[in-house]
Amino acid sequence: MEDRARAAAAASRAKSGDSEAIRENYVTPGLAGQPISTVDGAKSFNPNLACQKTATLMEVLVQPGAGGDLATISIARDTNLDGAIDQRTSVPVPVSGICANGVIACAPGTWDQCRHFRWDLDQAQMLKLTEVEMPELGGCYCINNSCGTNLAFGNLGSILRDLGGGMIGALTTGDPRFGVAEAVIDGPMIRYVGAQSTACTANPALPQTAYRANPMAIQGDAFVASQSNSVLQAVAASPAGIGRAEQTRACTVQREVMVRSWTYDDIVTASGPFEFVQSCGVDCRRYRIAGDGNCSSVPPTYTALFRIAKPERVVSARITRIAGDDWVQARLNGVVVGYAGKRPWLGDGVPSGDCSVDADPVNTTPIDLTAAFRAGDAQVAMRVRGGNGKRWGAVDVEVRVDTSCEFSERVVDLCSGYAADPACRLFAEDVDGVETFRNGVATGLRPLPQTRLLGSASCTMSIERPFFERRRSYRCTLDNGALPQPDLSRGAYIIDHSTETMLADRIRGKDGSTTATSRPFALPDRGSVPACEAICKTRAPKANNDAAPAGIVGTMQNSPTGYDTFYHSCDSANRCPTGPGEEVVSACGCLDDFPEAVVMMQSVRLAGADLVCTGRVP
């Protein structure tokens, strides 16, 4: 049995041991409808992987001119895959350069008056050239005598592959039903073997190709299809499917931002015997406490009450003027803070001196009341004593407040409980309109920081935050006991007690008793397996005829000649199958050129960042 297994493995490796063997034995004959044999070669069959197939999907014939340009390019196609050529066309311009997706046409033999064309399809699905700017083309290089001698004839095989590859790319993009099974170069002509392998339909606009432009749509379409699928519904309704119930729980993580505008009246309100209340700005008021007096032994008191709703927003409060006839006293919360008169009046009694002496004292020295107003509600009172028809007194109070916008924020996380529950897993998440999780899988999308204007017309603030709202759905498992957990104790015992040479087991009897057994055990020799597919690295000299918008690369370098690097799969004798003009750089083996590839890619990236204005330091 072991010998038969080894023989089968060897036969399988011979037919699929490397990428070239798979392509030769399976891919190409499968698409072209040619026979495919079994691993041992005993039987063969003709596969029917394609709806239609043809020996010739397209033929491209080129003829170089005297200046090294491709003077003639003829294209023959089998458009309906019936085996007969039914469309012939020619390229209307001489080709001086080849690109991955187009061609460059210049004055023959030169790199002057160049025009750039991209391969496209017209309404009749015929190949055409569309004139574009050179940056829309990729992988361009020069082939005429302006950048080297005999480039077209000397590199005809690679030129045909690049030229035909651009045409095939345009064809398969315009009509995704077509597939290319093989490309054969025969002198100045390249022939493509093709098949219709994507769908058996005459309409090139396949609904399946819509997923290429919108990959996310396949999930919704798959869900719709699953609702009418009998197999899926049967599995979902089985004991295994309903063994665990799941509950979807939605929650949010919101950033609550409050912007409040304040007016003076929101902060301070006042009531009392005011002669007037004047505005001295949006954040300032002036109050005059006034009243009549007499020369009696008990001077009258006039009291104003200032109610402070937001003491911390009081900027300043002060008495700016005390005036009257004959004596005026100012009080703050019952304490004398100032006066106006011929002599000090600092007590509760009657001031010393005559009354009705026809004097009008004025005190304009500011008296600071800020500390009392910031402590809360305050009373400012005035006492006046006068006579002889002039019995008036007044105290002016000025209050300034801070009416700037008030900003506050907090993050309200209603999902923390579900996130900490081991029975719950994040199933979907939407962050400010960006879907970051779908069906339990991260989409790879992340929202950019958001800047929002918040508040009202009178009070607006611009704030930038990483997010403002996260909408989440969690799937929480509810074990309803419909399907018991499997008993894994026997498997655990075997794994824990077995070795490379002994197999241990423990069997449970019908009466509940257990019996432990052990016996010798040995794995068959697995043989040796190559560590890798042996490859070799070669190089061949080439003219530096790559083209860019600035011109031919070789004209800007010290040496007009460079090298092309190739990698080949080695044959069964570990020999490197070098091509014409190639020399071996690295012999057959497990080559690792990853560091070199990283350096090359990083060099290209930094060079591109240095040449383009990106608005940031590379």
Helices and strands as residue ranges (DSSP letters): H 2-16, H 19-22, I 23-27, H 28-32, E 36-37, E 44-45, E 52-64, E 70-77, E 87-90, E 97-98, E 102-105, E 115-121, E 127-131, G 134-136, E 141-142, H 151-154, H 156-174, E 178-186, E 189-196, G 207-209, H 210-213, H 217-227, H 230-236, H 239-242, E 244-260, H 264-267, E 268-271, E 274-279, E 284-292, E 301-308, G 311-313, E 314-324, E 327-332, E 335-340, E 362-363, E 367-368, H 370-374, E 378-385, E 392-401, E 406-413, H 416-420, E 424-431, E 434-438, E 441-442, E 450-456, E 459-465, E 469-479, H 489-497, E 502-508, E 514-520, E 535-543, E 547-548, E 551-552, G 553-556, E 561-569, E 583-589, H 594-611
